[in-house]
Amino acid sequence: MDVADKLPSGWVVSHRSIRRWIKWLGQLDTLNAARIARKMERLAAHGPDIGMPVVRQLGRGVCELRVDKYRMYFIVRPGRVIEFVRYGDKDTQRRDISEMQKEL
């Protein structure tokens, strides 16, 4: 893991590739980046069982954090770790999920 931030809830949010995360986030406008940050904070506060419409279970241990049209794909690791692996939007959803499952 490249980056892990300890959050107040006891959940740890990390990114498998910080470069991929920064590149993707940098393509978004400030408003959408802020919305994503708030949803990640909510996920960290409540964990991945928060459910729809925030988190959708995709199977094979893959989950999707949903923020408007944006999708961030993660897995849950032992020790209350949420590891983000891929990022995209509705238009790239199928490809993103397929590529992520190949990485795991």
C-alpha positions in Angstrom: 0.0 0.0 0.0 1.3 3.4 -0.9 -0.7 5.6 1.4 -2.8 4.9 4.5 -4.6 7.5 6.5 -5.9 6.5 10.0 -9.4 7.8 10.3 -11.3 8.5 13.6 -13.7 5.5 13.1 -10.8 3.0 13.3 -11.1 2.2 9.6 -8.0 2.8 7.5 -8.4 4.0 4.0 -5.6 3.3 1.6 -4.9 3.4 -2.2 -3.1 0.6 -4.0 -1.5 3.2 -6.3 -1.3 6.7 -5.0 -0.1 7.9 -8.5 -3.3 6.5 -10.0 -5.4 8.1 -7.3 -3.8 11.5 -7.7 -4.0 11.4 -11.5 -7.7 10.5 -11.5 -8.6 13.0 -8.8 -6.7 15.7 -10.6 -8.9 15.3 -13.6 -12.0 16.3 -11.6 -13.3 19.8 -10.8 -13.0 21.0 -7.3 -16.7 20.5 -6.5 -16.7 16.8 -7.5 -13.4 16.2 -5.7 -14.9 17.6 -2.5 -18.0 15.4 -2.9 -15.8 12.4 -3.3 -13.8 13.4 -0.2 -17.0 13.6 1.9 -18.2 10.2 0.7 -14.8 8.7 1.6 -15.1 10.2 5.1 -18.6 8.8 5.4 -17.3 5.4 4.3 -14.5 5.6 6.9 -16.9 6.6 9.6 -19.4 3.8 8.9 -17.4 1.1 7.2 -18.2 -0.8 3.9 -21.5 -2.2 5.3 -23.1 1.3 4.9 -24.9 -0.1 1.9 -26.8 1.5 -1.0 -26.8 4.1 -2.4 -23.2 4.8 -1.1 -21.6 1.4 -1.4 -22.6 -1.5 -3.6 -21.2 -5.0 -3.2 -20.1 -6.3 -6.6 -19.0 -9.8 -5.6 -15.6 -11.5 -5.3 -14.8 -9.1 -2.5 -15.1 -6.1 -4.7 -17.1 -3.0 -3.6 -18.0 0.2 -5.3 -18.2 3.6 -3.7 -20.7 5.7 -5.6 -20.6 9.5 -5.8 -22.9 10.9 -8.5 -21.5 9.5 -11.8 -18.2 8.6 -10.3 -17.2 5.1 -9.1 -14.3 4.1 -6.8 -13.6 0.4 -6.5 -12.2 -1.1 -3.3 -11.6 -4.3 -1.3 -11.7 -4.8 2.4 -8.5 -6.1 4.0 -8.1 -7.6 7.4 -7.7 -5.2 10.2 -10.5 -2.8 9.1 -8.6 -1.6 6.0 -10.4 -0.3 2.9 -8.1 -0.4 -0.1 -9.1 1.5 -3.2 -7.8 -0.1 -6.4 -9.5 1.6 -9.3 -11.4 4.8 -10.1 -13.7 5.8 -12.9 -17.2 6.8 -13.8 -20.4 5.2 -15.2 -19.0 5.3 -18.7 -16.0 3.2 -17.8 -17.7 1.0 -15.1 -17.6 -2.3 -16.9 -14.0 -2.0 -18.0 -12.9 -0.7 -14.5 -14.5 -3.6 -12.7 -13.1 -6.2 -15.2 -9.5 -4.7 -14.9 -9.8 -4.6 -11.1 -10.8 -8.2 -10.8 -7.8 -9.2 -13.0 -5.5 -7.3 -10.6 -6.7 -9.1 -7.5 
